[in-house]
Amino acid sequence: MKEIKIYSPATIANVSCGFDVLGVCLDNVGDEMIFRQSEQKGLRIVEITGADLPLEIEQNVAGVAGKALMEQLNPNFGIEMIIHKKIKAGSGIGSSAASAAGAVYGINALCGYPLTNKELIYYAMQGEALVSGAPHADNVAPALLGGFAFIRSYAPLDIISIPAPKELYATVIHPQIELKTIDSRSVLKQTVGLKQAITQCGNLGGLISALYTEDYDLLGRCLHDEFVEPKRSLLIPNFAALKQVAVKCGALGGGISGAGPSVFVLSRGKQIADCVASEMRNIVKEADYQCDIHVSPINPKGIKELI
């Protein structure tokens, strides 16, 4: 293979009760990336559209992730990378993760697929560290594996792929403000109370059980965050109102997508998910600010090849 074009999807990290350990893959929002073999050794980013991002390898999440993998695989050819950004930076739906995960997938493909997608997660995490200050996997893992991804441990890295219930849809609203991950993390407490931890563990365990058993009622009861939402929600316009209209539509529940400012809502079926989108749009219109709204089924496969 001399060239490959891929679609690298957006993701929702944390999913309320799974801070830094749970993420889910969206289906109809994502970046497109092209990879070509080159006679010039090493990795180069030759073009980026859709965002003002650096072409320098060491300053770009795709470059950092790709370089880490290239050093491991050591191919006897170079690779050129083109990135068409469709996920806005700072949107809270894994923009940097799509670039990092896409980079390692494309490079691995040109090298003949020596590593599995699960093995690629480690290298994609190195790119995430550039923007967040720490290598985390709750966006890159679902982007590479599809469905839900649960990070049991970071040392050693231990990730479990979890299937999504067939009727599950996500509605995501992205207010047109940029909230950087590193800034969003700065508002969080470094310690939590025992009671909070017990509640969070119960919700996370229940949520994972609900995914395997397709118990939508249980899933809805577990979409509650003790750690992050009380702090980060203060940075998001009309957060409480957005959640209230989702409940009015019959959604299962929701919360902050990743570091924000996007808000996600999970629903059983597209009809409810569309209702949530419509009602959220009305909230935003009344508040007089701009937003993007996405309604998406859960992507079961993650990154896909286009050519």
Sequence and secondary structure as in RCSB ss.txt:
>XXXX:A:sequence
MKEIKIYSPATIANVSCGFDVLGVCLDNVGDEMIFRQSEQKGLRIVEITGADLPLEIEQNVAGVAGKALMEQLNP
NFGIEMIIHKKIKAGSGIGSSAASAAGAVYGINALCGYPLTNKELIYYAMQGEALVSGAPHADNVAPALLGGFAF
IRSYAPLDIISIPAPKELYATVIHPQIELKTIDSRSVLKQTVGLKQAITQCGNLGGLISALYTEDYDLLGRCLHD
EFVEPKRSLLIPNFAALKQVAVKCGALGGGISGAGPSVFVLSRGKQIADCVASEMRNIVKEADYQCDIHVSPINP
KGIKELI
>XXXX:A:secstr
  EEEEEEEEEEESTTT TTTEEEEEEEEEEEEEEEEESS SEEEEEEESS    SGGGSHHHHHHHHHHHHH  
SSEEEEEEE  S TTSSS HHHHHHHHHHHHHHHHTT  S HHHHHHHHHHHHHHHHSS   TTHHHHHH SEEE
EEEETTEEEEEE   TTEEEEEEEES    HHHHHHTS S   HHHHHHHHHHHHHHHHHHHHT HHHHHHH   
SSSHHHHGGGSTTHHHHHHHHHHHT  EEEE TTSS EEEEEESHHHHHHHHHHHHHHHHHHT  EEEEEEEB S
S SEE  
